[in-house]
Amino acid sequence: MTDESKRITQRGLWFEEFEVGTVYEHRPGRTVTEADNVFFTTLTMNTQPLHLDQAASEQLPPFHDRLVNSMFTLSLVVGQSVSQLTLGTIVANLGFSEISFPAPVRHGDTLYGETLVVDKRPSSSRPGEGIVTLQHTARNQKGEVVATATRQTLVRMAPSD
């Protein structure tokens, strides 16, 4: 490599690079394991038998099986977006709204995330930063929507060079 070699550091998008109406598909997908579910559930002190106790869950309609913790699913779909959208450019998550889990996630499901840029505006109180509204969707390997969430983020504007 020479001193004139071009260098590119992986990062998310600056505020100016977000385009309303653009959908970003996040790949690769992530296959969710039993270990993921048990670790996340116990790490967060969630004692819900639906996530931890197979014998009890088998008796509970309508699923008759353990399900993956929905907070893990939400965390995963947001995490899948980071390297493509907000890595090193986000200042803060401002909030989540319109969160839903229309279908269950089971051990062995592979989740694929996508994000729609819904809105953006410069911050009125923080110069050099803007608010971007993102709508995240997670689908399983069958294409079924298993989670959706709208997230507002505070993102840095591109530095002046």
N, C-alpha and C positions, 0 to 999 in steps of 0.2 A: 504494500500500500504506500502510495506517495503522499507527500504533504498536500497535494492538490486534490486528493480523493474527496468526493462528495460524502458527507456524513449525514445520516438521517437518524434521529432519535425518536423512537416510538412515543406517541403522545395522543391524547384525545384531541377534540376539535376546539379551536378558539371560538368564542361567541360568534364572530363574523362568519365562520365556516358552517354553522348550522343553517339548514334550509328547511323552512316550514313545508310539510307535506312529504318529506323524504323518509323512506323506510329503510332502516339498516337491519340486515339479517346477521345475527351473531353466530359464528361458527368457530370451532366445532361445537356440536351438541355435547351434552353431558349425561351419561348414564348414571342414574341415582341408585346407590346400593343400600342394603340394609344397614351397613356400618355407618354410612352418611346420616341416615335417619336416626339411628340410635344415638350416635355421637352428638348430633345437633340438638336432639330432644333432651338428652341428659345434661348437656353443656348449658342449656338455657333453663334448666330446672323445671321442665314441663313434664309432669307426671301423668299425662293423659294416657290411659291404657290403649287407646286407639293407635298409638304410635309405638308402644313398647311391649304389650302383652298379647301375644298371638292367640293363646287359649281364650282369653276374654273377648278379643276382637272377633274371633270366629263366631261367637254367640250374638253379636250385635248387628242387626239389620241396619242399613240395606247392603253394606259392603261385605260383611262376614270375613274380614281380613284386616291386617294392619295397613294403615295408610301413611304416606310420607307427610311429615309435619308441614303444614301450609306456609309457615314462616321460613322454612328452609327453601321451599319453592320460590317464594318472593325474593329471598336473598340471592338465590341462584340466578333468576332472570335479570335482576339488577346487576349482579356481578358479571354476567356474560356481556353486558354492554360496556363495561368500563374501558377495556383496552381500545375499543373503537371510538368511544364518544367522550369520555371524561378523564382519562388517565393523565394526571398532572395539570389539567386545566380547570378542574372543578374547585370552587372555593368551599361550597357547602351544599348539602341536601337541605332544601327549605321545607319540604313536606311531601307526603303521599296522600292521594285521595283515590276514590273510585276503585278500590282494591276488590277483586273478586276471584273466586276459585270455582269455576263452573264444572270442573270434572276432577276426580281424585287422581293423585299421583301414587303409583305403587312401586315397590322395589323392582328394579330392573327396567323401569321406563327411562327413555332417553328424551331429554328436554332440549328444545331449540328455542332460542329467544330472538325476538325482533323488537325494534323500537321505532315508533313514528314520532317525528318532531312535530308537535302540535302548535307551538307558539314560541315566540321569543321577543324580548324587548330589552332595551338598555335599562340598567338599574337607575332609578331616579335619586337614590341616596348613596350609591357606591360607584364613583367614577372608575372607569376601566373594567367594569364588570357588567354582566347582563343576566337576565333570568330566562331560562329555557325550560319549556314544559315538554316532557317526554311521556309517551304512552307505551309502556312495555307490555308485551304479550309473550307468554310461554306456551308452546305446543308440544305434545308428546310425539312419539314416533309414528303415530297414526294420523297426525295432523289435528288432533282434538285440542282445543284451547283449554289449558289447565289453570292458567292464571293471567290476570290483567291488572295493571296498576298505572296510575298517572302520577308522575313525579315532577316536582319543580326543583330546579337546580340553579345555583348561582355559579356562573362560569366566567372565567377571565377573558378579557378581550386580548387580541394579539398584541404582543409587545411592539412598541415603536422602535424600529431599528434605524 
